[in-house]
Amino acid sequence: MTNNLKRRLKEHKFGGTITTSRMKNSELVYEDNYDAFEEARRRGLYLKSAAGRRFLKKKLNMDG
């Protein structure tokens, strides 16, 4: 979750976070925008769940 997507992607690419430090060739495949922090947090937690991962997989297959 971020209010500056460009900066956040750069942090991931250059190992700014432990979780993504091994994912040097990651690319953005999905983006959501929310005005309220709590709403964005709930969505982030959902996308990390099994149901959220299925949603993203289905979305990527439809767009790809």
Beta strands, then each sheet from edge to edge (+ up, - down):
end
